[in-house]
Amino acid sequence: MREDTKDVYFTIIFDELAGLRDRTYVQKILQRFLLEHPGFDGPLAAETLGSPPKLDAVIVRRGILRRTIGPKFSQFSTGSWQPLQIGKLEEKLRPGRYPSSIPLELFAYAVHDEPDAALGSLETLQEAAIRLLPRSSFRRVHIFDFGLRRHLWSYPG
């Protein structure tokens, strides 16, 4: 596969809500497609790959890389901020969700977007943690920015 794609430049166009799992899945099925269609060159509709979630299209171009060894990828990584997934935190803090006889601490983070990227998002997470923590199995909540590897907030402080 490496030999067949050494001169390939891929443009992969995802929906702006595509997360890491969606993008990883597309990479796998794209590799499978290329193994089954050696030498493919041109646009590739998402339907051709089985309509994976959050993929819009793929463009495969051959022969445009001169001084480098490919394949090379262009994946647009910007777009609108993803909506805050407050439900994920609420689900984890639901009473009885994690029964335990020892004290637990919840470490909350997002891999794809920063928890404080959109205006008011960190505050919304903090309010939910304060409201739901007393009835949960946890004694403390920590919120992290996974991408920048920084601690944003703990409750109780």
C-alpha positions as CSV (number, residue, x, y, z in Angstrom):
1,M,0.0,0.0,0.0
2,R,2.8,2.4,0.8
3,E,4.4,1.9,-2.6
4,D,1.0,2.5,-4.4
5,T,0.3,5.7,-2.5
6,K,3.8,7.3,-2.5
7,D,2.7,9.9,-5.0
8,V,-0.8,10.5,-3.6
9,Y,-2.2,13.6,-2.1
10,F,-5.5,13.1,-0.2
11,T,-8.0,15.8,0.6
12,I,-10.5,14.5,3.1
13,I,-13.6,16.7,3.7
14,F,-15.4,16.0,7.0
15,D,-18.6,17.4,8.5
16,E,-17.6,20.0,11.1
17,L,-19.0,17.7,13.8
18,A,-16.7,14.8,13.0
19,G,-14.7,13.7,16.0
20,L,-11.5,11.7,16.3
21,R,-13.4,8.3,16.1
22,D,-15.2,9.4,12.9
23,R,-11.9,10.5,11.3
24,T,-10.1,7.3,12.3
25,Y,-12.8,5.2,11.0
26,V,-12.7,7.0,7.6
27,Q,-8.9,6.5,7.4
28,K,-9.5,2.7,7.8
29,I,-12.2,2.4,5.2
30,L,-10.2,4.6,2.8
31,Q,-7.2,2.3,3.1
32,R,-9.4,-0.7,2.4
33,F,-10.9,1.0,-0.7
34,L,-7.4,1.8,-2.0
35,L,-6.2,-1.8,-1.5
36,E,-9.2,-2.9,-3.5
37,H,-8.8,-0.2,-6.2
38,P,-5.0,0.3,-6.8
39,G,-4.1,3.3,-8.9
40,F,-7.4,5.1,-8.1
41,D,-7.3,8.8,-8.9
42,G,-10.1,11.4,-8.6
43,P,-13.0,12.4,-6.4
44,L,-14.5,9.8,-4.2
45,A,-18.0,10.3,-2.9
46,A,-18.8,9.3,0.7
47,E,-21.4,6.9,-0.7
48,T,-18.7,5.0,-2.5
49,L,-17.1,4.3,0.9
50,G,-20.4,3.1,2.4
51,S,-21.5,6.6,3.6
52,P,-19.5,6.7,6.8
53,P,-20.9,9.2,9.3
54,K,-19.7,12.8,9.0
55,L,-17.7,12.3,5.8
56,D,-18.5,14.6,2.9
57,A,-16.0,13.6,0.3
58,V,-12.4,12.4,-0.5
59,I,-10.2,13.6,-3.3
60,V,-7.3,11.3,-4.3
61,R,-4.7,13.0,-6.6
62,R,-1.7,11.1,-8.0
63,G,1.5,12.4,-9.4
64,I,1.5,15.9,-7.8
65,L,4.1,15.1,-5.1
66,R,7.6,15.7,-6.4
67,R,10.2,16.0,-3.7
68,T,8.5,14.2,-0.9
69,I,7.5,10.6,-0.3
70,G,3.7,10.3,0.3
71,P,1.1,9.8,0.9
72,K,0.2,13.3,2.1
73,F,-3.1,14.3,3.7
74,S,-5.1,17.5,3.9
75,Q,-7.9,17.3,6.4
76,F,-9.6,20.5,7.3
77,S,-9.5,20.7,11.0
78,T,-11.4,23.9,11.6
79,G,-15.0,24.8,11.4
80,S,-17.6,25.9,13.8
81,W,-17.2,25.1,17.4
82,Q,-18.8,21.9,18.4
83,P,-21.9,22.2,20.6
84,L,-21.1,21.7,24.3
85,Q,-21.9,18.1,25.2
86,I,-23.3,18.8,28.7
87,G,-25.3,15.6,28.6
88,K,-22.0,13.6,28.8
89,L,-21.1,15.1,32.1
90,E,-24.7,14.9,33.4
91,E,-24.8,11.2,32.5
92,K,-21.6,10.4,34.5
93,L,-22.9,12.3,37.5
94,R,-26.3,10.6,37.5
95,P,-27.1,9.0,40.9
96,G,-26.2,5.3,41.0
97,R,-24.3,5.4,37.7
98,Y,-21.0,4.3,39.3
99,P,-21.7,2.5,42.6
100,S,-18.6,2.3,44.7
101,S,-17.6,1.7,48.3
102,I,-14.6,4.0,48.0
103,P,-14.4,7.7,47.2
104,L,-14.3,8.5,43.5
105,E,-13.2,11.6,41.6
106,L,-14.4,12.4,38.1
107,F,-11.9,13.6,35.5
108,A,-13.8,15.2,32.7
109,Y,-12.2,16.2,29.4
110,A,-13.0,16.5,25.7
111,V,-10.5,15.2,23.1
112,H,-11.9,17.2,20.1
113,D,-12.7,20.7,21.4
114,E,-11.6,22.6,24.4
115,P,-14.2,22.7,27.2
116,D,-13.8,26.4,27.5
117,A,-13.7,27.2,23.7
118,A,-17.2,28.6,23.3
119,L,-18.4,31.5,25.4
120,G,-20.1,30.2,28.5
121,S,-19.2,26.6,28.0
122,L,-16.9,26.2,31.0
123,E,-19.4,28.0,33.2
124,T,-22.2,25.6,32.0
125,L,-20.0,22.6,32.9
126,Q,-19.2,24.1,36.3
127,E,-22.9,24.8,37.1
128,A,-23.9,21.2,36.1
129,A,-21.1,19.7,38.3
130,I,-22.0,21.8,41.3
131,R,-25.7,20.9,40.9
132,L,-25.3,17.2,40.3
133,L,-22.2,16.3,42.4
134,P,-24.0,15.9,45.7
135,R,-26.2,13.0,44.5
136,S,-23.5,11.3,42.4
137,S,-21.0,8.6,43.4
138,F,-18.2,11.2,43.1
139,R,-16.7,13.4,45.8
140,R,-15.0,15.7,43.4
141,V,-15.0,16.8,39.7
142,H,-12.0,18.0,37.7
143,I,-12.3,19.5,34.2
144,F,-9.3,19.3,31.9
145,D,-8.4,20.8,28.5
146,F,-7.0,17.6,26.9
147,G,-5.5,19.2,23.9
148,L,-3.5,21.8,25.8
149,R,-2.9,19.5,28.7
150,R,-4.1,21.9,31.3
151,H,-6.3,21.7,34.4
152,L,-9.2,24.1,34.2
153,W,-11.2,23.6,37.3
154,S,-12.0,21.4,40.3
155,Y,-15.0,21.2,42.6
156,P,-15.0,21.4,45.5
157,G,-11.8,23.5,45.2
